[in-house]
């Protein structure tokens, strides 16, 4: 079983979160003491409890590149300490092409296999910022790194973390960079439903969607609907731990009595296939 969407932070961040409130993006998510933070040890303990074999550990949203660098270091250290359990994705701030590209390259050298979870605001995809975005995507593809992007629904209730990376923004990224190995978090903010349009379904053929935080946004039937529309080979099991535990999502998935092959694809096979493109050997 592979959980493709988890978050960990260094112990210092967990224990002294107020020290990092200078970063407004971090503060907006974790100002409340109820907002959970977890270390690598916390995650591995939960994996053992819920039967998860491998987790992809993602960085969190930062608006400060210095904090990105510090936490990327922790992800590299954690993957080195738990090489059979954890696979890491770092993150960058796309304000400076030179700084971002240097950090992506450093992450690749340090054994991370992707960048995420990133929040691609509309301004980042604006034509005047092409001198940053295009080299960034080229650097990812050159290093065989995946990009995992936060996604939000354009309708429905508001919640902390709802952003402006809606299906139209994601679709523009997908059609502009078809070579990019892309994972759209949180069901792509509903993007798979547009797969009922033939041209959109063709464009989504190589895109993955994770299930992170699904119970907070969608009814369980989304698993059946999305797998019917864009295929069972495009969905990745992801929890958004420590926001939710694997047990919570597994209970929901197994209540649906999905065909065995579909459930296996979601819980492991799709992740194995994607990770193989990143040169990762997973234990099965």
C-alpha positions in Angstrom: 0.0 0.0 0.0 1.4 3.4 -1.0 0.2 6.7 0.4 1.0 9.3 -2.2 0.2 12.4 -0.2 1.6 13.0 3.3 3.4 15.9 5.0 6.2 15.9 7.5 8.2 18.8 9.1 11.3 18.9 11.2 10.8 18.4 15.0 11.7 22.1 15.6 8.9 23.3 13.3 6.4 20.9 15.1 7.5 22.0 18.6 8.0 25.7 17.9 5.6 26.6 15.0 5.3 30.2 16.1 9.0 30.7 15.1 7.9 30.2 11.5 4.8 32.5 11.5 7.0 35.1 9.7 6.0 33.1 6.7 2.4 34.2 6.0 1.5 31.2 4.0 2.6 28.8 6.8 0.8 30.9 9.4 -2.4 30.8 7.4 -2.4 27.0 7.6 -1.0 26.4 11.0 -1.9 29.3 13.2 -4.5 27.2 15.0 -3.1 24.8 17.6 -5.6 22.3 16.2 -3.8 22.2 12.9 -1.7 19.0 13.1 2.0 18.8 12.3 4.0 15.5 12.1 7.6 14.4 12.0 9.0 11.4 10.0 8.8 9.3 13.1 5.1 10.2 13.6 4.3 9.2 10.1 6.2 5.9 10.1 4.4 5.0 13.4 1.1 5.7 11.7 2.0 3.7 8.6 2.8 0.7 10.8 -0.5 1.0 12.6 -2.6 1.3 9.4 -0.7 -1.1 7.2 0.9 1.4 4.8 4.2 0.2 3.2 5.5 3.3 1.6 4.6 7.0 1.9 5.5 9.9 -0.4 6.4 12.7 2.0 5.7 16.2 0.7 6.9 19.6 1.8 4.2 22.1 2.7 3.4 25.5 1.3 6.0 28.2 2.0 6.3 31.7 0.7 9.9 32.0 2.0 12.6 30.1 0.0 14.8 29.9 3.1 12.2 27.8 4.9 11.8 25.7 1.8 15.5 24.9 1.9 15.5 24.0 5.6 12.6 21.7 5.2 13.9 20.1 2.0 17.0 19.2 4.0 14.8 17.5 6.5 13.0 15.5 3.8 16.3 14.3 2.4 17.5 13.3 5.8 14.2 11.5 6.5 14.3 9.5 3.2 17.9 8.5 4.0 16.8 7.3 7.5 13.8 5.4 6.2 14.8 4.4 2.7 12.3 1.5 2.4 9.4 3.5 3.8 9.6 7.1 2.6 10.0 8.8 -0.8 10.5 12.6 -0.8 9.2 15.6 -2.7 10.7 19.0 -2.0 9.4 22.4 -2.8 10.5 25.8 -4.1 9.2 29.4 -4.4 8.8 30.5 -8.0 9.9 34.1 -7.5 13.4 33.7 -9.0 14.3 31.4 -11.8 17.9 31.1 -10.7 17.1 30.3 -7.1 14.2 27.9 -7.9 16.3 25.9 -10.5 19.2 25.6 -8.2 17.0 24.2 -5.4 15.2 21.8 -7.8 18.6 20.5 -8.9 19.8 20.2 -5.3 16.6 18.2 -4.4 17.3 15.9 -7.3 20.9 15.3 -6.2 19.7 14.7 -2.6 17.5 11.9 -3.7 14.1 13.6 -3.8 11.9 12.4 -6.7 9.5 15.3 -7.2 8.4 18.8 -6.2 5.3 19.3 -4.2 2.9 20.1 -2.7 3.1 23.3 -4.7 0.4 26.0 -4.9 0.6 27.4 -8.4 -1.3 30.7 -8.2 -2.7 32.2 -11.3 0.0 34.9 -11.4 2.6 32.2 -11.7 1.1 30.9 -14.9 0.7 34.4 -16.4 2.6 35.0 -19.7 4.9 37.6 -18.1 6.3 34.9 -15.8 7.1 32.5 -18.5 10.8 33.1 -17.9 10.4 31.3 -14.6 7.8 28.7 -15.3 9.2 27.2 -18.5 12.7 26.7 -17.2 11.2 25.2 -14.0 9.2 22.6 -15.9 12.2 21.8 -18.1 14.4 21.3 -15.1 11.8 18.9 -13.6 11.6 16.8 -16.8 15.3 16.8 -17.3 15.7 15.3 -13.8 12.8 12.9 -14.2 11.0 14.6 -11.3 7.2 14.7 -10.9 5.2 17.8 -9.9 2.4 17.5 -7.3 0.1 20.5 -7.4 -2.5 21.6 -4.8 -5.9 21.8 -6.4 -9.1 23.5 -5.4 -12.8 23.4 -6.4 -14.2 26.6 -8.0 -17.5 26.1 -6.1 -18.6 24.8 -2.7 -17.8 25.6 0.9 -14.7 27.6 1.9 -12.0 26.0 4.0 -8.5 26.8 5.1 -6.2 26.1 2.2 -8.8 26.6 -0.6 -6.8 28.3 -3.3 -7.2 29.6 -6.8 -5.6 26.6 -8.6 -8.9 25.5 -10.1 -9.5 23.1 -13.0 -9.1 25.8 -15.6 -5.6 26.7 -14.3 -4.6 23.0 -14.1 -5.8 22.4 -17.6 -3.8 25.2 -19.0 -0.7 23.8 -17.3 -1.4 20.3 -18.6 -2.0 21.4 -22.2 1.0 23.7 -22.2 3.4 21.1 -20.8 2.2 17.7 -21.9 5.6 16.2 -21.1 5.3 17.1 -17.4 4.7 14.2 -15.0 1.8 15.8 -13.0 -0.2 14.8 -10.0 -3.2 17.0 -9.2 -3.9 16.8 -5.5 -7.4 16.6 -4.0 -9.0 15.1 -7.1 -7.7 18.0 -9.2 -10.5 20.2 -7.8 -13.0 18.3 -9.9 -11.0 18.4 -13.1 -11.6 14.7 -13.9 -15.3 15.5 -14.4 -14.4 17.5 -17.4 -13.0 14.3 -18.8 -16.5 13.8 -20.2 -15.4 16.2 -22.9 -13.3 14.1 -25.4 -10.5 16.7 -25.9 -10.1 17.0 -22.1 -10.0 13.3 -21.6 -7.2 13.0 -24.2 -5.3 15.8 -22.5 -5.7 14.0 -19.1 -4.4 10.7 -20.4 -1.1 10.9 -18.5 -2.2 13.0 -15.5 -2.7 11.5 -12.0 -5.2 12.6 -9.3 -4.8 11.9 -5.7 -7.5 11.4 -3.1 -6.0 13.5 -0.3 -8.6 14.9 2.2 -11.4 13.4 0.0 -13.9 13.0 2.9 -13.7 16.7 3.7 -14.9 17.7 0.2 -16.6 14.9 -1.7 -19.0 12.0 -1.1 -17.5 8.5 -1.4 -19.1 8.0 -4.8 -16.3 10.2 -6.3 -14.1 7.0 -6.6 -16.6 5.3 -8.8 -17.4 8.4 -10.9 -13.7 9.4 -11.5 -12.6 5.9 -12.3 -15.4 5.6 -14.8 -14.6 8.9 -16.5 -10.8 9.1 -16.7 -9.9 5.5 -15.8 -8.9 3.5 -12.7 -5.2 3.9 -13.7 -5.2 7.6 -13.0 -6.1 7.7 -9.2 -3.5 7.6 -6.4 -4.4 6.8 -2.8 -3.4 9.9 -0.7 -4.4 10.8 2.8 -3.0 14.3 3.5 -1.7 12.9 6.8 -1.6 14.2 9.5 -4.8 16.0 8.5 -6.4 12.5 8.0 -5.1 9.0 8.8 -4.9 6.2 6.3 -7.4 4.2 8.3 -10.1 6.9 7.7 -9.7 6.8 3.9 -9.3 3.0 3.7 -12.5 2.5 5.6 -14.3 4.7 3.0 -12.7 3.1 0.0 -13.5 -0.5 1.2 -17.1 0.4 2.0 -17.6 0.9 -1.8 -16.9 -2.7 -2.7 -14.9 -1.6 -5.8 -13.7 -4.3 -8.2 -10.5 -5.8 -6.8 -8.4 -4.6 -9.7 -9.7 -1.0 -9.3 -8.9 -1.0 -5.6 -5.5 -2.4 -6.2 -4.8 0.2 -8.8 -5.7 3.0 -6.4 -3.9 1.7 -3.4 -0.6 0.6 -5.0 -0.3 -0.3 -8.7 -0.8 3.3 -10.1 1.8 4.6 -7.7 4.2 1.8 -8.6 3.8 2.6 -12.3 4.4 6.4 -11.7 7.4 5.8 -9.5 9.0 3.6 -12.0 9.1 6.6 -14.4 11.0 8.4 -11.7 13.6 5.6 -11.4 12.3 4.5 -8.0 12.4 0.9 -6.9 9.4 0.2 -4.7 9.0 -2.8 -2.4 6.0 -4.8 -3.4 
